Amino acid sequence: MTYSRPAFSLCTLGFALSLALPALADDARWMSGDWGGARTELLERGYDLTLNYTHELGWNAHGGYNQDRTLAYADELLLGLGVDLQRTLGWPHAAVQLYVTNRNGEDITNQRLIDPRSGQLTSTQEVWGRGSIWRLAELSYRQQLLDQRLDLRVGRFGLGEFGEFPCDFQNLLFCGNTGGSSTGTVWYNFPVSQWGLQLKYHLTPTLAVQGAVFEQNPSLQENHNGFKTSFSGGKGVIVPVEAIFKPQQALFELPAELRVGAFVSTADADDVYLGADGQAQPLGADGGYKRHSTSHGYWTVVRQQVLQLHDDPARPVEVFTQAHINQKDTSYIRSSFNLGVTVKGPFDARPMDQLGVALGRVEVSPQFARRQRLLNSLAGEADYTSTGFIPVQDKEYSAEVFYGIQATEWLMIRPNLQYLRHPGGVSEVDDALVVGLKVQARL
């Protein structure tokens, strides 16, 4: 297995420090301490420093396309600075946020689980992806107006606050909002940033609506454009809108959250099946695809606390589900769906630990699968084992269970087990079992 330089160094350093420095008090907020009180003083003056490290391991314990056992890692270093402009400059309800990331490593899903002749649908190591490079993940200005009912955000950032969802699981299908993984060719989540203007209006204390306009620029995904700020390469805009309902006493008289949203992209999109002449693309004379002037999709997020252990609000049992549906003619992935539960403080002796269980499904567009079948028919390929055969993709099912150990205030260790049925949506590929480990540290 090959390791890239900075990531391997950070991995080794992170684990060595976490093992060698247990003397740092359990109530220390950061691994490196308070720097003699300097960090707390900076925070009180309005400067919030972020130094975070995430490391994820994946081992293919069973199954998959390539059953040679190996251990893959992926990691991310996050550097950030938040500035409270009210404290620093006297500007009421205003702030600036800067984030820079570095990602490295490999993904066991891509390396071992899926048939390389087909595409990847999800990842068992969510922190992998968007290039092993440094990126400007955010540089934004926020301002609250109209008695703090209106939130304005402008600058460079991603779409992560639409369909917002925490990232406790290691499988990408259960981590963060599903738009970036289900519609990744037009919807860019963290750490990819693009120019955007976002508005959120609080209609009532429990109901808000938000919308935004982002540039849609495929060149931002390229490795040499991690700090690109020009509009060159832009293809249009993507416009998401969302309603957010957060009753404090819903079912079971406990907090809940419901999000319903939709997006439209004005970037031209190729049809996944039809050619420019209206026939199936493989049958077309010029080989070109039918072009659509827009593409769109929808999503929902539901989170509901069903219990608070010992009536402690800090120890909720929460059920969640997410669904994302894309336009079938223009998107490789038609839909994704998940359902799960998380428990904070599952044991009285470990009130800060976390337990999570989730199930989910990703579905390839039936039009895309139809094209794959047609290509095989035209080539006379009927045998999956033939090198010229194109695997026909349908649905991939994922499951994950993790237990998060809050070793110190700054260190969370989450061993996990993941099971994938039909990796890559290909039924001929053996179901896979992955042993994972997610480590998150505030440095």
MIVO-804225 format. One record per residue (C-alpha): residue in three letters; x negated, y negated, z negated. Coordinates in Angstrom, 2 decimals. Layout:
SITE   aa       xx       yy       zz
SITE  ALA        X        Y        Z
...
END
This chain:
SITE   aa       xx       yy       zz
SITE  MET     0.00     0.00     0.00
SITE  THR    -1.34    -3.42     0.92
SITE  TYR    -1.13    -6.39    -1.42
SITE  SER    -1.39   -10.02    -0.37
SITE  ARG    -3.87   -12.06    -2.34
SITE  PRO    -1.97   -14.67    -4.37
SITE  ALA     0.94   -12.39    -5.19
SITE  PHE    -1.23    -9.55    -6.44
SITE  SER    -3.22   -12.00    -8.57
SITE  LEU    -0.06   -13.51   -10.03
SITE  CYS     1.40   -10.07   -10.67
SITE  THR    -1.72    -8.89   -12.48
SITE  LEU    -2.02   -12.13   -14.43
SITE  GLY     1.66   -12.17   -15.38
SITE  PHE     1.73    -8.64   -16.73
SITE  ALA    -1.64    -8.98   -18.45
SITE  LEU    -0.53   -12.12   -20.25
SITE  SER     2.83   -10.66   -21.24
SITE  LEU     1.03    -7.70   -22.79
SITE  ALA    -1.95    -9.55   -24.21
SITE  LEU    -0.11   -12.50   -25.76
SITE  PRO     2.67   -10.98   -27.89
SITE  ALA     1.40   -13.24   -30.66
SITE  LEU     3.29   -16.12   -29.06
SITE  ALA     6.31   -16.48   -31.30
SITE  ASP     9.55   -14.92   -30.14
SITE  ASP    11.20   -18.33   -30.40
SITE  ALA     8.60   -20.00   -28.11
SITE  ARG    10.41   -21.50   -25.13
SITE  TRP     7.48   -21.01   -22.74
SITE  MET     4.74   -18.41   -22.36
SITE  SER     2.01   -21.07   -22.46
SITE  GLY     3.57   -22.78   -25.45
SITE  ASP     4.47   -26.42   -25.99
SITE  TRP     1.03   -27.75   -25.07
SITE  GLY     0.63   -29.35   -28.47
SITE  GLY     4.10   -30.90   -28.27
SITE  ALA     3.47   -32.51   -24.86
SITE  ARG     6.18   -30.54   -23.03
SITE  THR     8.87   -31.39   -25.57
SITE  GLU     7.81   -35.03   -25.50
SITE  LEU     7.99   -35.13   -21.68
SITE  LEU    11.44   -33.55   -21.79
SITE  GLU    12.67   -36.12   -24.29
SITE  ARG    11.35   -38.88   -22.02
SITE  GLY    13.27   -37.46   -19.05
SITE  TYR    10.71   -35.23   -17.31
SITE  ASP    11.72   -31.56   -17.12
SITE  LEU     8.87   -29.32   -15.90
SITE  THR     9.68   -25.87   -14.48
SITE  LEU     7.03   -23.15   -14.19
SITE  ASN     8.78   -19.83   -13.55
SITE  TYR     7.57   -16.48   -12.29
SITE  THR     9.70   -13.60   -10.97
SITE  HIS     8.29   -10.18   -10.16
SITE  GLU    10.22    -7.24    -8.69
SITE  LEU     9.06    -3.66    -8.19
SITE  GLY    10.79    -1.01    -6.10
SITE  TRP     9.93     2.70    -5.88
SITE  ASN    11.77     5.01    -3.49
SITE  ALA    12.37     7.92    -5.84
SITE  HIS    14.56     9.86    -3.40
SITE  GLY    15.93     9.75     0.14
SITE  GLY    15.82     6.98     2.69
SITE  TYR    14.49     7.14     6.24
SITE  ASN    10.82     7.45     5.31
SITE  GLN    10.56     9.65     2.24
SITE  ASP     6.87     9.06     1.57
SITE  ARG     6.86     7.72    -1.99
SITE  THR     5.34     4.30    -2.54
SITE  LEU     5.63     1.32    -4.86
SITE  ALA     6.42    -2.06    -3.34
SITE  TYR     6.37    -5.41    -5.06
SITE  ALA     7.71    -8.85    -4.27
SITE  ASP     7.30   -11.99    -6.34
SITE  GLU     7.98   -15.70    -6.52
SITE  LEU     6.27   -18.58    -8.27
SITE  LEU     8.56   -21.57    -8.82
SITE  LEU     7.20   -25.02    -9.64
SITE  GLY     9.64   -27.80   -10.39
SITE  LEU    10.06   -31.29   -11.76
SITE  GLY    13.38   -32.82   -12.74
SITE  VAL    13.50   -36.53   -13.54
SITE  ASP    16.38   -38.03   -15.54
SITE  LEU    16.53   -41.51   -14.01
SITE  GLN    18.68   -42.85   -16.81
SITE  ARG    15.93   -42.18   -19.33
SITE  THR    13.03   -43.16   -17.08
SITE  LEU    14.40   -46.12   -15.10
SITE  GLY    17.70   -46.95   -16.76
SITE  TRP    19.80   -45.75   -13.81
SITE  PRO    22.99   -44.27   -15.33
SITE  HIS    23.93   -40.69   -14.45
SITE  ALA    21.20   -40.24   -11.84
SITE  ALA    18.45   -37.65   -11.38
SITE  VAL    15.84   -36.38    -8.93
SITE  GLN    14.91   -32.71    -8.53
SITE  LEU    11.83   -31.22    -6.86
SITE  TYR    11.18   -27.47    -6.40
SITE  VAL     8.32   -25.77    -4.58
SITE  THR     8.09   -21.98    -4.26
SITE  ASN     5.61   -19.35    -3.20
SITE  ARG     6.85   -15.89    -2.24
SITE  ASN     4.78   -12.82    -1.45
SITE  GLY     4.92    -9.06    -1.26
SITE  GLU     6.89    -6.33     0.43
SITE  ASP    10.40    -4.86     0.29
SITE  ILE    10.84    -1.13    -0.26
SITE  THR    14.14    -1.37     1.67
SITE  ASN    12.38    -2.59     4.79
SITE  GLN     9.34    -0.33     4.28
SITE  ARG    11.02     3.00     3.49
SITE  LEU    14.81     3.03     3.24
SITE  ILE    16.14     1.90     6.62
SITE  ASP    15.64     3.28    10.11
SITE  PRO    13.21     0.82    11.76
SITE  ARG    15.24     1.07    14.98
SITE  SER    18.16    -0.62    13.20
SITE  GLY    18.56    -3.85    11.26
SITE  GLN    18.43    -4.48     7.52
SITE  LEU    21.70    -5.25     5.73
SITE  THR    20.57    -6.00     2.19
SITE  SER    17.49    -5.73    -0.03
SITE  THR    16.73    -3.83    -3.21
SITE  GLN    14.24    -6.60    -4.09
SITE  GLU    16.17    -9.86    -3.74
SITE  VAL    13.18   -12.14    -4.29
SITE  TRP    11.61   -10.88    -1.05
SITE  GLY    12.38   -12.76     2.14
SITE  ARG    12.16   -16.07     3.99
SITE  GLY     8.40   -15.65     4.49
SITE  SER     5.38   -15.07     2.26
SITE  ILE     4.55   -18.76     2.13
SITE  TRP     4.79   -21.95     0.10
SITE  ARG     8.07   -23.80     0.67
SITE  LEU     9.67   -27.09    -0.25
SITE  ALA    12.80   -25.55    -1.77
SITE  GLU    14.42   -28.80    -2.92
SITE  LEU    13.85   -32.55    -3.02
SITE  SER    17.17   -34.13    -3.89
SITE  TYR    18.79   -37.13    -5.52
SITE  ARG    21.95   -36.74    -7.62
SITE  GLN    24.32   -39.47    -8.74
SITE  GLN    27.54   -39.30   -10.73
SITE  LEU    30.15   -41.95    -9.86
SITE  LEU    33.76   -42.86   -10.65
SITE  ASP    33.51   -42.18   -14.38
SITE  GLN    31.47   -39.06   -13.62
SITE  ARG    34.30   -37.45   -11.66
SITE  LEU    32.34   -37.60    -8.39
SITE  ASP    28.95   -35.89    -8.00
SITE  LEU    26.82   -36.96    -5.03
SITE  ARG    23.75   -35.03    -3.92
SITE  VAL    21.54   -35.94    -0.98
SITE  GLY    18.15   -34.80     0.28
SITE  ARG    16.69   -31.43     1.09
SITE  PHE    18.26   -28.36    -0.53
SITE  GLY    20.16   -25.18     0.30
SITE  LEU    23.78   -24.07     0.16
SITE  GLY    23.39   -22.23    -3.14
SITE  GLU    26.05   -24.24    -5.02
SITE  PHE    28.75   -22.95    -2.66
SITE  GLY    29.95   -19.56    -3.85
SITE  GLU    27.53   -20.07    -6.75
SITE  PHE    26.73   -16.92    -8.70
SITE  PRO    23.92   -15.93   -11.12
SITE  CYS    21.02   -13.70   -10.02
SITE  ASP    20.67   -11.11   -12.79
SITE  PHE    20.68    -8.02   -10.57
SITE  GLN    17.73    -7.00    -8.38
SITE  ASN    19.82    -5.89    -5.38
SITE  LEU    20.51    -8.84    -3.10
SITE  LEU    24.15    -7.82    -2.69
SITE  PHE    24.78    -8.69    -6.35
SITE  CYS    22.40   -11.65    -6.71
SITE  GLY    23.42   -15.25    -6.06
SITE  ASN    26.08   -16.21    -3.54
SITE  THR    26.69   -13.82    -0.67
SITE  GLY    26.60   -16.39     2.12
SITE  GLY    22.82   -16.41     2.49
SITE  SER    22.62   -12.63     2.83
SITE  SER    25.83   -12.10     4.84
SITE  THR    25.35   -15.04     7.23
SITE  GLY    21.62   -15.60     6.93
SITE  THR    21.12   -16.78    10.50
SITE  VAL    23.04   -20.02     9.84
SITE  TRP    23.47   -20.16     6.03
SITE  TYR    20.19   -20.88     4.24
SITE  ASN    20.00   -20.24     0.54
SITE  PHE    17.13   -21.07    -1.77
SITE  PRO    14.18   -21.28    -1.11
SITE  VAL    14.90   -22.63     2.41
SITE  SER    15.85   -26.29     2.26
SITE  GLN    17.44   -28.52     4.89
SITE  TRP    18.72   -32.06     5.01
SITE  GLY    22.16   -32.27     3.45
SITE  LEU    24.80   -34.47     1.86
SITE  GLN    27.05   -32.87    -0.76
SITE  LEU    30.05   -34.28    -2.64
SITE  LYS    31.91   -32.69    -5.54
SITE  TYR    35.04   -34.24    -7.03
SITE  HIS    36.57   -33.18   -10.34
SITE  LEU    40.34   -33.44    -9.90
SITE  THR    40.98   -32.26   -13.46
SITE  PRO    38.73   -30.88   -16.24
SITE  THR    39.34   -27.38   -14.81
SITE  LEU    39.65   -27.98   -11.05
SITE  ALA    37.05   -29.35    -8.63
SITE  VAL    36.59   -29.45    -4.86
SITE  GLN    33.33   -29.84    -3.00
SITE  GLY    32.11   -30.18     0.56
SITE  ALA    28.85   -30.84     2.36
SITE  VAL    27.18   -31.39     5.70
SITE  PHE    23.83   -29.64     6.31
SITE  GLU    21.61   -29.61     9.34
SITE  GLN    21.58   -26.20    11.05
SITE  ASN    17.96   -25.74    12.11
SITE  PRO    16.67   -22.20    12.81
SITE  SER    13.05   -23.45    12.95
SITE  LEU    13.15   -23.95     9.16
SITE  GLN    12.91   -20.17     8.76
SITE  GLU     9.52   -20.01    10.47
SITE  ASN     6.47   -19.47     8.28
SITE  HIS     4.64   -22.58     9.49
SITE  ASN     7.60   -24.83     8.65
SITE  GLY     7.73   -24.42     4.88
SITE  PHE     7.36   -28.19     4.40
SITE  LYS     8.99   -29.38     7.60
SITE  THR    11.09   -32.52     7.14
SITE  SER    11.82   -33.57    10.73
SITE  PHE    15.07   -32.77    12.55
SITE  SER    13.30   -31.21    15.55
SITE  GLY    14.70   -27.80    16.43
SITE  GLY    18.14   -28.63    15.09
SITE  LYS    21.10   -26.89    16.73
SITE  GLY    24.03   -28.51    14.95
SITE  VAL    25.45   -28.74    11.44
SITE  ILE    27.02   -26.35     8.96
SITE  VAL    29.95   -27.64     6.89
SITE  PRO    31.01   -25.67     3.78
SITE  VAL    34.03   -26.58     1.64
SITE  GLU    35.12   -24.99    -1.63
SITE  ALA    37.69   -25.20    -4.43
SITE  ILE    36.54   -24.29    -7.96
SITE  PHE    38.96   -23.45   -10.75
SITE  LYS    37.56   -22.91   -14.27
SITE  PRO    40.34   -22.41   -16.82
SITE  GLN    39.05   -22.05   -20.37
SITE  GLN    41.84   -19.67   -21.30
SITE  ALA    42.89   -17.48   -18.39
SITE  LEU    43.52   -13.75   -18.71
SITE  PHE    42.76   -12.43   -22.19
SITE  GLU    42.71   -16.13   -23.28
SITE  LEU    39.02   -16.25   -22.30
SITE  PRO    37.03   -18.37   -19.80
SITE  ALA    37.21   -17.55   -16.10
SITE  GLU    36.08   -18.94   -12.76
SITE  LEU    37.68   -18.71    -9.32
SITE  ARG    36.01   -20.01    -6.16
SITE  VAL    37.54   -20.04    -2.68
SITE  GLY    35.63   -21.47     0.25
SITE  ALA    35.01   -21.55     3.98
SITE  PHE    32.35   -22.82     6.36
SITE  VAL    32.02   -23.73    10.01
SITE  SER    28.77   -24.02    11.95
SITE  THR    28.64   -26.17    15.09
SITE  ALA    25.49   -24.45    16.38
SITE  ASP    26.08   -22.41    19.53
SITE  ALA    26.31   -18.70    18.71
SITE  ASP    25.93   -15.66    20.94
SITE  ASP    28.76   -13.16    21.08
SITE  VAL    27.62    -9.85    19.59
SITE  TYR    29.32    -7.82    22.37
SITE  LEU    30.48    -9.83    25.37
SITE  GLY    28.29   -11.16    28.14
SITE  ALA    28.53   -14.54    29.87
SITE  ASP    30.76   -13.08    32.59
SITE  GLY    33.29   -11.69    30.13
SITE  GLN    32.15    -8.08    30.48
SITE  ALA    30.30    -6.15    27.82
SITE  GLN    26.84    -7.74    27.71
SITE  PRO    24.90    -4.60    28.75
SITE  LEU    27.08    -4.44    31.90
SITE  GLY    26.62    -8.09    32.85
SITE  ALA    24.64    -9.02    35.94
SITE  ASP    22.41   -11.65    34.31
SITE  GLY    22.07   -10.04    30.85
SITE  GLY    23.18   -13.22    29.11
SITE  TYR    25.64   -13.40    26.22
SITE  LYS    28.93   -15.24    25.98
SITE  ARG    28.37   -18.45    24.02
SITE  HIS    30.61   -19.71    21.22
SITE  SER    30.49   -23.40    20.30
SITE  THR    31.19   -22.66    16.63
SITE  SER    31.11   -19.83    14.09
SITE  HIS    32.83   -19.59    10.74
SITE  GLY    33.37   -17.53     7.60
SITE  TYR    35.20   -17.36     4.26
SITE  TRP    34.40   -16.31     0.70
SITE  THR    35.82   -15.81    -2.77
SITE  VAL    34.18   -15.44    -6.17
SITE  VAL    36.05   -14.31    -9.30
SITE  ARG    34.49   -14.14   -12.78
SITE  GLN    36.57   -13.29   -15.84
SITE  GLN    35.50   -12.72   -19.41
SITE  VAL    37.51    -9.80   -20.76
SITE  LEU    35.98    -9.57   -24.22
SITE  GLN    33.62   -11.33   -26.61
SITE  LEU    31.77    -8.87   -28.79
SITE  HIS    32.56    -9.58   -32.45
SITE  ASP    34.39   -12.71   -31.19
SITE  ASP    30.99   -14.26   -30.41
SITE  PRO    31.13   -16.57   -27.32
SITE  ALA    27.40   -15.93   -26.80
SITE  ARG    28.11   -12.19   -26.25
SITE  PRO    30.71   -12.04   -23.46
SITE  VAL    31.75    -9.02   -21.41
SITE  GLU    32.42   -10.37   -17.91
SITE  VAL    33.97    -8.72   -14.85
SITE  PHE    33.12   -10.20   -11.46
SITE  THR    33.81    -9.72    -7.77
SITE  GLN    32.62   -11.47    -4.60
SITE  ALA    33.85   -11.17    -1.02
SITE  HIS    32.51   -12.75     2.17
SITE  ILE    34.05   -12.42     5.64
SITE  ASN    32.46   -13.65     8.86
SITE  GLN    33.78   -14.17    12.38
SITE  LYS    33.38   -10.71    13.92
SITE  ASP    32.48   -11.96    17.41
SITE  THR    29.46   -14.03    16.36
SITE  SER    28.03   -12.39    13.24
SITE  TYR    25.97    -9.21    12.91
SITE  ILE    27.46    -8.68     9.44
SITE  ARG    31.24    -8.71     9.40
SITE  SER    31.82    -8.66     5.63
SITE  SER    30.41    -7.94     2.20
SITE  PHE    32.12    -7.11    -1.07
SITE  ASN    31.01    -6.37    -4.61
SITE  LEU    32.50    -5.61    -8.02
SITE  GLY    30.75    -5.35   -11.36
SITE  VAL    30.49    -6.07   -15.07
SITE  THR    27.83    -7.69   -17.26
SITE  VAL    27.53    -7.51   -21.03
SITE  LYS    25.51    -9.99   -23.08
SITE  GLY    24.22    -8.57   -26.36
SITE  PRO    25.55    -5.01   -25.91
SITE  PHE    24.01    -3.96   -29.24
SITE  ASP    24.16    -5.83   -32.53
SITE  ALA    20.42    -5.35   -33.02
SITE  ARG    19.73    -6.84   -29.54
SITE  PRO    22.08    -9.85   -29.22
SITE  MET    20.08   -11.46   -26.36
SITE  ASP    19.75    -8.37   -24.16
SITE  GLN    21.97    -7.80   -21.13
SITE  LEU    23.57    -4.82   -19.42
SITE  GLY    24.87    -4.88   -15.85
SITE  VAL    26.64    -2.44   -13.50
SITE  ALA    27.75    -3.24    -9.95
SITE  LEU    29.05    -1.59    -6.77
SITE  GLY    29.23    -3.12    -3.31
SITE  ARG    29.55    -2.69     0.43
SITE  VAL    28.17    -4.44     3.52
SITE  GLU    29.92    -3.90     6.86
SITE  VAL    28.41    -4.46    10.30
SITE  SER    30.62    -6.18    12.88
SITE  PRO    32.60    -3.51    14.78
SITE  GLN    31.80    -5.43    17.98
SITE  PHE    28.08    -5.14    17.29
SITE  ALA    28.42    -1.39    16.66
SITE  ARG    30.44    -1.10    19.86
SITE  ARG    27.53    -2.57    21.82
SITE  GLN    25.11    -0.10    20.20
SITE  ARG    27.31     2.82    21.27
SITE  LEU    27.55     1.44    24.81
SITE  LEU    23.78     1.06    25.09
SITE  ASN    23.31     4.68    24.05
SITE  SER    25.92     5.83    26.56
SITE  LEU    24.33     3.87    29.42
SITE  ALA    20.90     5.30    28.56
SITE  GLY    22.25     8.84    28.24
SITE  GLU    21.13     8.97    24.61
SITE  ALA    23.21    11.22    22.37
SITE  ASP    20.59    12.64    20.00
SITE  TYR    19.79    10.60    16.88
SITE  THR    16.32    12.12    16.72
SITE  SER    15.43    10.83    20.19
SITE  THR    13.05     7.85    20.15
SITE  GLY    15.25     6.02    22.64
SITE  PHE    18.43     6.39    20.58
SITE  ILE    19.83     3.21    19.00
SITE  PRO    21.29     4.02    15.55
SITE  VAL    24.92     2.92    15.33
SITE  GLN    25.48     0.84    12.20
SITE  ASP    28.69     0.75    10.19
SITE  LYS    28.78     0.35     6.39
SITE  GLU    26.12     0.44     3.68
SITE  TYR    27.14     1.03     0.06
SITE  SER    25.02    -0.08    -2.90
SITE  ALA    25.15     0.45    -6.64
SITE  GLU    22.92    -0.85    -9.43
SITE  VAL    22.68    -0.49   -13.18
SITE  PHE    20.18    -2.54   -15.19
SITE  TYR    19.31    -3.17   -18.80
SITE  GLY    17.71    -6.54   -19.49
SITE  ILE    15.34    -6.68   -22.45
SITE  GLN    14.89   -10.22   -23.80
SITE  ALA    11.38    -9.54   -25.09
SITE  THR    10.82   -13.18   -26.07
SITE  GLU    12.71   -16.37   -25.33
SITE  TRP    10.53   -16.83   -22.26
SITE  LEU    10.30   -13.21   -21.03
SITE  MET    13.11   -11.03   -19.62
SITE  ILE    12.34    -7.47   -18.44
SITE  ARG    15.06    -5.70   -16.44
SITE  PRO    14.46    -2.06   -15.48
SITE  ASN    17.10    -0.87   -13.03
SITE  LEU    18.31     2.03   -10.92
SITE  GLN    19.80     1.47    -7.47
SITE  TYR    21.61     3.90    -5.19
SITE  LEU    22.14     3.22    -1.48
SITE  ARG    24.52     5.27     0.64
SITE  HIS    23.87     5.05     4.39
SITE  PRO    20.90     2.64     4.17
SITE  GLY    21.12     0.09     6.98
SITE  GLY    24.67     1.26     7.65
SITE  VAL    23.35     4.37     9.46
SITE  SER    25.12     7.57     8.35
SITE  GLU    22.26     9.78     9.59
SITE  VAL    19.82     8.25     7.07
SITE  ASP    19.64    10.06     3.74
SITE  ASP    21.12     8.30     0.73
SITE  ALA    18.37     6.66    -1.33
SITE  LEU    17.58     6.22    -5.01
SITE  VAL    15.35     3.30    -5.98
SITE  VAL    13.75     2.72    -9.36
SITE  GLY    13.27    -1.02    -9.87
SITE  LEU    11.85    -3.46   -12.37
SITE  LYS    12.61    -7.18   -12.46
SITE  VAL    10.48    -9.41   -14.70
SITE  GLN    11.25   -13.10   -15.21
SITE  ALA     9.03   -15.42   -17.21
SITE  ARG     9.02   -19.13   -18.04
SITE  LEU     5.32   -19.92   -17.99
END
